[in-house]
Amino acid sequence: MKITDILTVEHTVFRTFFDQAERALPGLKTAAEIKLLARLAEKLLHSHGESEQDLAYAVLDHMLKEKGHLSRLYSDHREMDARMEQVCMANDLAEARQLMQSAMIMSREHFRYEEQTVFPLIDQVLQNKSLVKLGEAWKQKYAGLTG
């Protein structure tokens, strides 16, 4: 499986998680409950972001720097982490709920940008064999999590 396909599938999993979190948010009674969701999302997003940066962005590093897109991608990843961290620091239920909602919206926008712009570019620049090899590297990295 190509690395871009794997990363897109991960985005789908995050969207499903966010959909479920959005359904649960109105019924949550404490900021601690929302913080738990944010901590889970933060850990998963961070790991996903590392995979993107190590296995996908690296191949476009030189080309995207010239166009100014690469800095946006890394900045988005830092911002996504920071937003989830803000949720974890909130003590007020309404504030935690609003921050979590905002973090999920930002994450979805980032995923959309990657899927519409970055991943097609990676697919265009690399040969299919290389994309599959990067997918295999992803599988090796996470073999302990799935087996």
C-alpha positions as CSV (number, residue, x, y, z in Angstrom):
1,M,0.0,0.0,0.0
2,K,1.3,3.5,-0.9
3,I,2.2,5.8,2.0
4,T,-0.2,8.4,0.8
5,D,-3.0,5.8,0.9
6,I,-2.1,4.8,4.4
7,L,-2.0,8.4,5.6
8,T,-5.4,9.1,4.0
9,V,-6.8,6.1,5.8
10,E,-5.5,7.5,9.1
11,H,-7.2,10.8,8.3
12,T,-10.5,8.9,7.8
13,V,-10.0,7.3,11.3
14,F,-9.4,10.7,12.8
15,R,-12.5,12.1,11.1
16,T,-14.5,9.2,12.6
17,F,-13.0,9.9,16.0
18,F,-13.9,13.6,15.7
19,D,-17.4,12.8,14.6
20,Q,-17.9,10.6,17.7
21,A,-16.3,13.2,19.9
22,E,-18.6,15.9,18.6
23,R,-21.6,13.8,19.3
24,A,-20.3,13.2,22.9
25,L,-19.2,16.8,23.7
26,P,-22.7,18.1,24.6
27,G,-23.3,15.3,27.1
28,L,-20.0,15.5,28.8
29,K,-20.3,17.0,32.3
30,T,-16.7,17.9,33.2
31,A,-13.7,19.5,31.7
32,A,-11.8,16.4,32.7
33,E,-13.9,14.3,30.4
34,I,-13.1,16.6,27.5
35,K,-9.4,16.6,28.5
36,L,-9.4,12.8,28.2
37,L,-10.6,13.0,24.6
38,A,-8.0,15.7,23.8
39,R,-5.1,13.7,25.3
40,L,-6.1,10.7,23.3
41,A,-6.4,12.8,20.1
42,E,-3.1,14.7,20.9
43,K,-1.1,11.5,21.2
44,L,-2.6,10.0,18.1
45,L,-2.2,13.2,16.0
46,H,1.4,13.6,17.2
47,S,2.3,10.1,16.1
48,H,0.5,10.6,12.8
49,G,2.3,13.9,12.2
50,E,5.6,12.3,12.8
51,S,4.9,9.6,10.2
52,E,3.9,12.3,7.7
53,Q,7.0,14.3,8.3
54,D,9.4,11.4,8.3
55,L,7.9,9.4,5.5
56,A,6.0,11.8,3.2
57,Y,7.1,15.4,3.7
58,A,10.8,14.5,3.5
59,V,10.5,13.6,-0.1
60,L,9.1,17.1,-0.9
61,D,11.3,19.0,1.4
62,H,13.4,20.9,-1.2
63,M,10.6,21.4,-3.7
64,L,8.0,22.7,-1.2
65,K,10.4,25.0,0.5
66,E,10.8,27.0,-2.7
67,K,7.0,27.3,-2.9
68,G,6.5,28.1,0.8
69,H,4.2,25.2,1.4
70,L,6.4,23.1,3.6
71,S,6.5,25.6,6.4
72,R,2.8,25.6,6.5
73,L,2.6,21.8,7.0
74,Y,5.1,21.8,9.9
75,S,3.4,24.8,11.4
76,D,0.0,23.1,11.1
77,H,1.3,20.1,13.0
78,R,2.7,22.3,15.8
79,E,-0.6,24.2,15.9
80,M,-2.6,21.0,16.1
81,D,-0.5,19.8,19.0
82,A,-0.8,23.2,20.7
83,R,-4.6,23.3,20.4
84,M,-5.0,19.9,22.0
85,E,-2.7,21.0,24.7
86,Q,-4.8,24.1,25.3
87,V,-7.8,21.8,25.8
88,C,-5.9,19.8,28.4
89,M,-5.1,23.0,30.3
90,A,-8.6,24.4,30.3
91,N,-10.4,24.2,33.7
92,D,-13.8,25.5,32.6
93,L,-16.2,23.0,30.9
94,A,-17.4,25.5,28.3
95,E,-13.9,26.6,27.4
96,A,-12.7,23.1,27.1
97,R,-15.6,22.2,24.9
98,Q,-15.0,25.2,22.6
99,L,-11.3,24.6,22.4
100,M,-11.8,20.9,21.5
101,Q,-14.3,21.9,18.8
102,S,-11.8,24.4,17.4
103,A,-9.0,21.9,17.5
104,M,-11.0,19.3,15.6
105,I,-12.1,21.9,12.9
106,M,-8.4,23.0,12.4
107,S,-7.3,19.3,12.1
108,R,-10.0,18.5,9.5
109,E,-8.9,21.6,7.5
110,H,-5.3,20.4,7.6
111,F,-6.3,16.9,6.5
112,R,-8.3,18.3,3.6
113,Y,-5.3,20.4,2.5
114,E,-3.0,17.4,2.6
115,E,-5.4,15.2,0.7
116,Q,-6.2,17.8,-2.0
117,T,-2.7,19.3,-2.4
118,V,0.2,17.6,-0.7
119,F,-0.6,13.9,-1.2
120,P,-1.3,14.2,-5.0
121,L,2.0,16.0,-5.3
122,I,3.8,13.2,-3.5
123,D,2.1,10.7,-5.8
124,Q,3.1,12.7,-8.8
125,V,6.7,13.2,-7.8
126,L,7.5,9.7,-6.6
127,Q,7.3,6.4,-8.5
128,N,4.7,3.9,-7.3
129,K,7.5,1.6,-6.1
130,S,8.9,4.3,-3.8
131,L,5.5,5.1,-2.5
132,V,4.9,1.4,-1.6
133,K,8.4,1.2,0.0
134,L,7.5,4.2,2.2
135,G,4.2,2.4,3.1
136,E,6.3,-0.6,4.1
137,A,8.5,1.6,6.3
138,W,5.3,2.8,8.0
139,K,4.2,-0.8,8.6
140,Q,7.6,-1.6,10.1
141,K,7.4,1.4,12.4
142,Y,3.9,0.4,13.7
143,A,4.2,-3.4,13.5
144,G,4.2,-3.7,17.3
145,L,1.0,-1.8,17.5
146,T,-1.0,-4.0,15.1
147,G,0.4,-7.5,15.7
